[in-house]
Amino acid sequence: MSSPAAILHSDASGSRLASRGDLTSFFMQLSADIGADSYMLVAMVHDQDRNDARIVSSNWIFDAIELIGKRLIANLALGPLTA
């Protein structure tokens, strides 16, 4: 693998995502490698009565996130087309 994803799959590599800056750089390079315009890493928090989306890393503008809302982001993250 020559993509940034190789960092996550290589046990021999000394490279690790040790900071938020590393994570941002990783996603920026991965997005460029696959031709994606944007990315968002969402952590799902399962509360008693609902699922909440916590955005870990994203290159979306703040207004776009506010416009669609975290509830829709959570529904997308839990949908059948997401990994």
C-alpha positions as CSV (number, residue, x, y, z in Angstrom):
1,M,0.0,0.0,0.0
2,S,1.3,3.4,-0.9
3,S,-1.6,5.4,0.5
4,P,-1.8,7.0,4.0
5,A,-4.0,4.1,4.9
6,A,-0.8,2.0,5.0
7,I,0.1,3.8,8.2
8,L,-2.8,2.1,9.9
9,H,-2.1,-1.4,8.4
10,S,1.6,-1.6,8.9
11,D,2.8,-3.0,12.2
12,A,6.4,-2.5,11.1
13,S,6.0,1.2,10.6
14,G,7.1,3.5,13.4
15,S,4.6,6.1,12.2
16,R,1.5,6.6,14.3
17,L,-1.2,9.2,14.5
18,A,-0.1,10.8,17.7
19,S,-1.8,14.2,17.5
20,R,-4.8,16.0,16.0
21,G,-2.4,17.5,13.5
22,D,-1.3,14.0,12.5
23,L,-5.0,13.0,12.1
24,T,-5.8,16.0,10.0
25,S,-2.8,15.5,7.8
26,F,-3.7,11.8,7.4
27,F,-7.3,12.6,6.3
28,M,-6.2,15.4,4.0
29,Q,-3.7,13.1,2.2
30,L,-6.2,10.2,2.1
31,S,-8.9,12.5,0.7
32,A,-6.5,13.6,-2.0
33,D,-5.4,10.0,-2.8
34,I,-9.0,8.9,-3.4
35,G,-10.2,12.1,-5.0
36,A,-12.6,13.1,-2.3
37,D,-13.4,16.8,-1.7
38,S,-14.2,16.4,2.0
39,Y,-14.0,14.1,4.9
40,M,-15.5,13.7,8.4
41,L,-14.7,11.3,11.1
42,V,-17.6,10.9,13.5
43,A,-17.6,9.1,16.9
44,M,-21.0,7.8,17.8
45,V,-21.9,8.2,21.5
46,H,-24.8,6.0,22.5
47,D,-26.9,7.6,25.3
48,Q,-29.9,6.2,27.0
49,D,-32.5,7.6,24.6
50,R,-30.5,8.6,21.5
51,N,-27.3,8.4,19.5
52,D,-25.2,11.5,19.4
53,A,-22.5,12.4,16.8
54,R,-19.3,13.8,18.0
55,I,-17.1,15.2,15.2
56,V,-13.5,14.1,15.7
57,S,-12.0,15.5,12.5
58,S,-13.5,17.2,9.5
59,N,-12.8,19.7,6.7
60,W,-16.4,20.8,6.4
61,I,-17.1,24.4,7.1
62,F,-18.8,25.1,10.5
63,D,-21.9,26.6,8.8
64,A,-22.5,23.4,6.8
65,I,-22.3,21.3,10.0
66,E,-24.7,23.6,11.8
67,L,-27.0,23.7,8.8
68,I,-27.5,20.0,8.5
69,G,-27.3,19.3,12.2
70,K,-25.6,16.6,14.3
71,R,-28.8,14.5,14.3
72,L,-28.6,14.1,10.5
73,I,-24.9,13.5,10.7
74,A,-25.6,10.8,13.3
75,N,-28.2,9.2,11.0
76,L,-25.8,9.2,8.1
77,A,-23.0,7.7,10.3
78,L,-25.4,4.9,11.3
79,G,-26.7,4.3,7.8
80,P,-26.0,1.2,5.6
81,L,-23.6,3.0,3.3
82,T,-21.0,4.0,5.9
83,A,-18.1,2.0,7.1
